[in-house]
Amino acid sequence: MESSSSSEVPNGDSQAANGSSSDFKARMAQFQHSPLKEGNGLRRSPRVASSRMPALSKSPSASSSPRKRSWKLESSDEKSIKMEEVEFEPAQENTSSTTPRAKKQRSTTKQRSANDPYNPVNNLVDSLRPDLTLVCIGLNPGLMTASTGHAYAHPSNRFWHLLYESGVTPKKHIPAETRALMDLYQIGNTNICARPTRSGDGLGKEEMLEGAAILEEKIALYRPEAVVIVGKSIWETIWMAKKGVKRFKDPNFHWGWQDEDMQLGKIWEDGELVWPGSKTFVATSTSGLAATMRPAEKLAVWKPLGDWMTAKREDSESIKTE
């Protein structure tokens, strides 16, 4: 019948169809995913059958001259592929990791002071006149003090703070009021050396000793009731000048009021003591560079002087009210 005959396929055509189907499946099979075998990893390149990373073999030679290095790549089938030999220049030694870097030398305070002009303009003048109760004796003007003409003008200097905290003055003043202290409290000001420097290290020993002699003359001329030495180094110079020695060796050194035989400005006439000199108090330096003592320790040294000045003011006020 026509219906049955039309559904039948000739034998040759059937084989051809089966062949084309097999070829198609074979071509598709190459794209089929297959799980990796145990122990294998991802392949880096189709040229490399091994899943292991290349093992680099270096020449044991440590010669500093240019050398050739051969690199060996191992494959899973134990075949090796030699890479192209490349000539390498020897690497420069990193000396920074083995040799410590030279530390930059910082200039000392004395070296910096040596670069200061020998005679910068000094606008500070002594605050001295007769009948003063106390004269403060500093080392020498700093550059800011010399420029402004105000004593202890640098912001890091604690002079004005210590005067107030100790009781030397009843209120805290500023450097611009230096000369006003004479009228307010009969407090004057001078220095052992007049030449300004960046710091005290810029002063020479001979210059300091000359200043000590001039200081004695100033105190003898104006005869204040007391003086305060603002810094141990100043007192050491005064002590050596009085003793006629070249080194400070005082086993009995102490802060505060000194013995009568060491008072400044004594006046002798014909071998007789005419004036015993000013009561002498040795206090700490107030410079910001002098950090060997804590602020509380410095205040403790200054306090006896403040108590003395407070008592003086109270006596003066009681006399005025009578």
C-alpha positions in Angstrom: 0.0 0.0 0.0 1.1 3.6 -0.6 1.0 4.5 3.1 3.3 1.6 4.1 5.6 2.0 1.2 6.1 5.7 1.7 7.3 5.2 5.4 10.0 2.7 4.5 13.6 4.0 4.1 16.1 2.3 1.7 18.9 0.3 3.4 21.7 2.4 1.9 20.1 5.6 3.1 19.7 4.2 6.6 23.5 3.5 6.8 24.4 7.0 5.6 22.1 8.5 8.2 23.7 6.5 11.0 27.2 7.5 9.8 26.5 11.2 9.9 24.9 10.9 13.3 28.1 9.1 14.7 30.3 11.8 13.2 28.3 14.5 14.8 28.4 12.8 18.2 32.2 12.3 17.9 32.7 16.0 17.1 30.5 17.0 20.1 32.4 14.6 22.4 35.5 16.7 22.3 33.6 19.5 24.0 32.1 17.3 26.6 33.2 18.1 30.2 35.1 15.5 32.0 36.2 15.7 35.7 39.9 16.1 36.4 41.7 13.1 37.7 42.6 13.0 41.4 45.9 14.8 42.0 45.7 17.0 38.9 45.2 20.7 39.1 44.4 23.4 36.5 46.6 23.4 33.5 48.3 26.7 32.8 48.8 26.1 29.1 47.7 23.5 26.5 51.4 22.9 25.8 52.0 21.8 29.4 50.5 18.4 30.3 51.6 18.7 33.9 49.5 20.4 36.6 52.5 21.2 38.7 54.1 24.6 38.7 57.5 24.9 36.9 60.4 24.1 39.2 63.2 26.6 38.7 66.7 25.3 39.0 69.3 27.9 39.7 73.0 27.6 39.0 74.9 27.3 42.3 77.5 29.7 41.0 77.8 32.9 43.2 80.3 34.7 40.9 79.8 38.4 40.6 80.6 38.3 36.8 77.7 38.1 34.2 76.5 34.5 34.0 73.9 32.4 32.2 71.1 30.7 34.0 69.1 27.8 32.5 65.6 27.3 33.5 64.1 23.8 33.5 60.3 23.1 33.2 59.2 19.6 34.2 56.2 17.9 32.7 54.0 15.1 34.0 55.4 12.7 31.3 58.8 13.3 32.6 59.8 15.3 29.5 61.6 18.6 29.9 61.2 21.7 27.8 64.3 23.9 27.9 63.6 27.5 27.8 65.7 29.9 26.0 68.9 30.7 27.9 69.0 34.4 28.9 72.1 36.3 30.0 71.6 38.2 33.3 73.6 41.0 34.7 74.6 40.5 38.4 72.3 42.3 40.8 73.8 45.1 42.7 74.1 44.5 46.4 71.7 46.3 48.6 74.0 47.9 51.1 71.2 49.7 52.9 70.0 46.5 54.4 73.3 45.4 55.7 75.2 48.6 56.5 73.5 51.0 58.9 72.7 54.4 57.5 74.8 57.1 58.9 72.8 59.1 61.4 72.6 62.8 60.6 74.5 64.8 63.2 72.5 67.5 64.9 74.2 70.7 65.7 74.7 71.5 69.3 73.4 74.6 71.1 76.9 75.8 71.4 77.6 75.4 67.6 74.4 77.3 66.8 75.2 80.0 69.2 78.6 80.4 67.5 76.8 81.4 64.4 75.1 84.3 66.1 76.4 87.8 65.3 78.9 88.9 67.9 77.1 92.1 68.6 73.4 92.0 67.6 71.4 95.1 68.5 70.5 94.9 72.2 67.5 97.0 73.2 67.4 95.7 76.8 68.7 98.2 79.4 69.2 97.6 83.1 66.3 98.3 85.4 68.5 99.7 88.3 68.2 102.6 90.6 68.8 103.2 94.4 66.5 101.9 97.1 65.3 98.8 95.3 64.1 95.8 97.4 65.2 93.1 95.0 67.3 92.9 91.8 66.9 89.9 89.5 70.2 88.8 87.9 70.0 86.8 84.7 72.6 85.3 82.5 72.4 87.5 79.3 69.7 88.7 76.9 68.3 86.1 74.5 67.8 87.2 70.9 64.1 87.9 71.4 64.8 89.8 74.6 67.5 91.9 72.9 65.1 92.6 70.0 62.1 93.7 72.1 64.0 95.2 75.1 61.8 93.2 77.5 63.5 90.9 80.0 62.8 87.1 79.7 60.7 87.8 76.6 60.8 84.3 75.0 57.4 82.5 75.5 59.1 79.4 76.7 60.8 81.2 79.6 58.9 80.8 82.9 60.4 83.8 84.7 57.2 85.8 84.9 55.1 82.7 85.9 57.5 81.8 88.7 57.5 85.4 90.1 53.8 85.2 90.5 53.4 81.6 91.6 56.1 82.0 94.3 54.7 85.3 95.6 57.5 87.6 94.5 54.8 89.6 92.7 51.1 89.6 93.7 50.0 89.3 90.1 51.4 87.8 86.9 53.1 90.4 84.7 54.3 90.3 81.1 57.7 91.0 79.6 56.6 94.4 78.4 56.2 95.5 82.1 59.9 94.9 82.9 60.7 98.4 83.9 57.3 99.0 85.6 58.3 96.5 88.3 60.6 99.2 89.8 57.6 101.5 90.5 55.2 98.7 91.5 57.3 96.6 93.8 60.9 98.1 93.8 62.1 95.1 91.7 65.0 95.7 89.3 66.7 93.6 86.6 70.2 93.1 85.2 72.4 90.4 83.8 75.9 89.1 84.4 76.7 89.5 80.7 75.2 92.1 78.3 76.0 90.5 75.0 73.0 88.7 73.5 73.3 85.1 72.2 70.9 82.4 71.1 71.5 80.5 74.4 73.9 80.7 77.3 76.3 78.2 75.7 77.4 81.1 73.4 79.1 82.9 76.3 82.8 82.2 77.0 84.2 81.5 80.4 86.4 84.7 80.4 83.4 86.7 79.3 81.4 85.4 82.3 84.2 86.2 84.8 84.5 89.7 83.5 80.7 90.1 83.8 80.9 88.9 87.4 83.3 91.7 88.3 81.1 94.3 86.6 78.1 92.9 88.4 79.7 93.4 91.8 80.3 97.0 90.9 76.7 97.5 89.9 75.3 96.1 93.1 77.8 98.1 95.2 76.7 101.2 93.4 72.9 100.8 93.7 72.8 98.8 97.0 69.6 96.9 96.7 68.4 95.1 99.8 68.5 91.7 98.1 69.4 90.0 94.8 68.3 86.8 93.3 70.6 84.8 91.0 68.4 83.3 88.2 70.4 80.1 87.5 73.1 78.0 89.1 75.6 78.6 86.2 75.5 82.3 87.1 76.2 81.6 90.7 79.1 79.2 89.8 80.8 82.0 88.0 80.3 84.5 90.8 81.5 81.9 93.3 84.7 81.2 91.3 85.3 85.0 90.9 85.0 85.5 94.7 87.2 82.5 95.5 89.8 83.2 92.8 89.6 79.7 91.5 89.1 78.2 88.0 86.6 75.5 88.9 83.4 75.4 90.9 83.9 73.0 93.8 81.5 73.9 96.5 80.5 70.8 98.6 78.1 73.0 100.6 76.2 74.4 97.6 72.5 74.9 98.4 69.6 76.7 96.8 68.1 79.8 98.5 69.8 82.3 100.8 73.6 82.2 100.9 76.0 83.0 103.7 76.8 86.6 104.5 80.4 86.3 103.4 79.1 85.4 99.9 76.8 88.4 99.6 77.2 90.5 96.4 78.4 94.1 96.3 80.3 94.4 99.6 82.1 97.7 100.0 85.4 97.9 101.8 87.2 101.1 102.7 90.7 101.1 104.3 90.3 97.5 105.2 87.0 98.0 106.9 83.6 96.7 105.7 81.5 99.7 104.9 78.5 97.9 103.4 77.8 94.1 103.9 76.4 93.7 100.4 72.9 92.6 99.3 71.3 89.5 100.7 71.9 86.9 98.0 69.4 84.2 97.0 70.3 81.5 94.4 67.3 80.3 92.4 66.9 77.9 89.4 67.1 79.0 85.8 63.7 79.9 84.3 64.8 79.2 80.7 62.8 76.7 78.7 66.1 75.0 77.8 66.8 74.2 81.5 64.8 71.0 81.9 66.8 69.2 84.6 64.1 70.0 87.2 60.4 69.7 87.0 58.2 72.9 87.3 57.1 71.9 90.8 60.7 71.5 92.0 61.6 74.9 90.6 58.7 76.5 92.3 59.7 74.9 95.6 63.2 76.6 95.3 61.6 80.0 94.5 59.0 79.9 97.2 61.2 81.1 100.1 62.1 84.2 98.1 58.4 84.8 97.4 57.5 84.5 101.1 60.2 87.1 101.9 58.9 89.5 99.3 55.3 89.0 100.4 56.3 89.9 104.0 58.1 93.0 102.7 55.0 94.2 100.9 52.8 93.6 103.9 55.2 95.6 106.2 55.2 98.4 103.6 51.4 98.5 103.4 51.0 98.5 107.2 53.4 101.4 107.5 51.3 103.4 104.9 48.1 102.8 106.8 49.5 104.0 110.2 
